[in-house]
Amino acid sequence: MDTEKLLKDLRDKIDELVDKARDASEEVREEMEETIEALKKQREKLEEKMVDFKTKNEPKIDEAKHHLKTAAEEIGKAFEKLFKKGPSAEEEK
């Protein structure tokens, strides 16, 4: 699941609880509000961790993608050379 979608779903669920709390009795509403605040704090911590992880690892992910692309191109060239017929196959690199 995409992290942005996950965070949006969490926000939506919390908003649903807020709406339900409005219609609840005062005692239930107070309890729900405490739960909602705890959920909001947990969501905020999760968002911070996800942003931190993405910030720290994005350069590594981009570098890995670059190396994978380069490797795929090299493999493609090797297959072309391997399956190419004629004397020019040895000359190409």
Buried (B, 14 or more C-beta within 10 A) or exposed (E): EEEEEBBEEBEEEBEEBEEEBEEBEEEEBEEBBEEBEEBBEEBEEBBEEBEEEEEEEEEEEEEEEEEEEEEEEEEEEEEEBEEEEEEEEEEEE
